[in-house]
Amino acid sequence: MTTQNQTIHSGQFRGFRVWWYRWRFHLSVLAILIPLCFVPRYLKDQALFSGDLGLGVHDLGVKKLGPWEVHMAEFNDLPPRRDGTAGFVKTFSVSLCESCRNEVRAVYLRIGKPRSLRTAGAIGFGSVYNMQIGVLIPRDTPPDAQLWLTAEGWDGSMHSTSFPLAEASAATMKWLGHR
């Protein structure tokens, strides 16, 4: 009786083994095809990060900061992302003009007018050709909020300009409306 039970169980196991050998080929094809679906998005992101698509997806044009000019863009058209306990952050890109690349020490961006250089906002990092600035978006940001762009020169001079957040990022305004 035990030999008959062992034969039945081994026959069931053999059936599973045949099924597995047949279907593991199909599963391996899926393991190759599923990542291929994400390749176009990956290539687009790599072109954006390398600067081949410009500074970003939404060009904000040239902003005048005293004697200097900077070219700005919204890096991506996504809503602000959560950055841990800091809150929500939106990324912008900045490129300095040819004549001011050796004169500008730092570029800052924030929502609301800065009271001093200590509160100038998030600092731009990266090369002078493509700086990234992650701006903190407070929960109580009003719909008519202004983005303030501040540049600090090597000689200690500071120049600022402002423009509406709605002009800079429609995705952020939509996100604020849903909150």
N, C-alpha and C positions, 0 to 999 in steps of 0.2 A: 504494500500500500504506500509506503514511503517513496519507493522508486517511481510510482506513477505520479505522485504529487510533485516530486522533483522534476520529472519530465514536463509536466504542465507548466511549472514556473519557469523552467529554462526555455521552453518554447515561447512563452510570453516575452521573456527578456530578449530572445533572439529577434522577435518581431519588432520590438522597440529599437534594437540595434540597427536593423535594416532600415527602419524609418529614419533614425537619426543620421545614418550615413547618406541617405538620399537627400534629406533636408538641410544638412549642414552646408552643402554647396549653395543652396538658395539663401541661407542666412549670411554666408560670407559675401555674396553679391550685394545683399542689403547693407552690410557693414561698409561696403565701398561706396554705394550709391547715395546713402543718406548724407554723409559729409559733403559729397559733391554738390548737393543742393545749396550749401552755404558758401560755396566758392565765390559767386558773384558779389555777395555782400562783403566778404573778406577782401576781395580785390579793390572794391570801392573804398573801404575803410583804409586800406594801405595807401591808396592814392591820396586820400585826404590827409593822412598823417604825414606823408612825405612831402606834401605841398604841391603835388601834380595837379590837383583840382583847385588850386588857389588857397586862400587863407581859410575859407570855410564855405558853408552852403548858402549863407545869406550875407552878401556883401553890403557893408554899411557905408562904404565910401571913405573919403579922406576927411579926417577931423583935424582942425587947426588948433594947435596948442601954443599960443604965443608965437615965437619965431619958428616953431617946428610944426611938422605935419606927420600924422600917422594914418596908416590905412588900417581899417578895422573890418572884422567880419564875425558873424555868429558862427561858431565852430560846427555845430550840428543843429538840426531842426527838431530835436527832441526836447521834451520838458525837462526842467531841472532834475538832477538825480540826487538821491539822498547820500550824504557823505558822513556817515556815522553820527556822532552826537553833535557835530557842527551844524547840521541842518541840510538844507537843499542848496546845491551849487549849479550854476550855469556857466559854461565855458565860452569864452570869446578869444579871438586871435587878433594880434596887433603886429604890424610891421612898421618899422621906423623909416623915415625918408632918407635918401642918400646923404643929404647934407648934414643931417642931425645924428647920424649913427655914432659918431664919436663925441657928441656933445651931451647926449641924454644918458643919465645914470640909471634911472629906473622909471617904469611906467606902472601906474596903479589904476584900479577900476573898482568902483563901489556904487551901491545904491544910496542916494542921498548925498548932500553936500558934506565934504570932509571938513572937520573943524581945524585940523592941523595935519602936518605930515605924518604924525603918529597914527592918525585915523584915516589915512589916505585910501585904505582899502586893500584889496588883494593885489599882490605884486605880480608882474609878468615874468615868466621864466621861459628860457629857451634862447634861441639865437635872435639877433636883432631883425632878422628877415621873417621870423615866424614865432612870435612870443605867444604863449598860452596864459590866459588869466581866468581863474575859477572864481566867479563872483558869488558870494553868499546871498541867497534870496531869503530875506526875513519873512516870517509867517504873516506879519501885518503890513505887507507891502501894498500901498494904495495903487489904484489903476493909473494914476497920473504920475507915477514915480519917475525920477530922473536918474540916469546913469551918469556918474561923474568920472571923467578920465583925467588923470593928473600925471604930469611928467616932471621929473626932477632932473635938473642939469648938474653936471660935474662942478659948476661954479656955485651951486647952492640955490639957484633960481628955481621957482616952481610955477608951472602954468597949468591951468585947468580949463576944461570945457564940459558942458553938459548937453545931453540929448535925451529924449523920452525913451523909457524902457519899451513902450509899445512899438516904437520905430525899430528898436534893436532886436527884439525877439517876440514875434507873434505867438510862438509856442509857449513862452513863459507867461504871457498875458492870458492865454487860454487856460493854462494850468492854474493860474491864480484865480480865475473866474470859477473853476470847478472846486476850489478849496473852500 
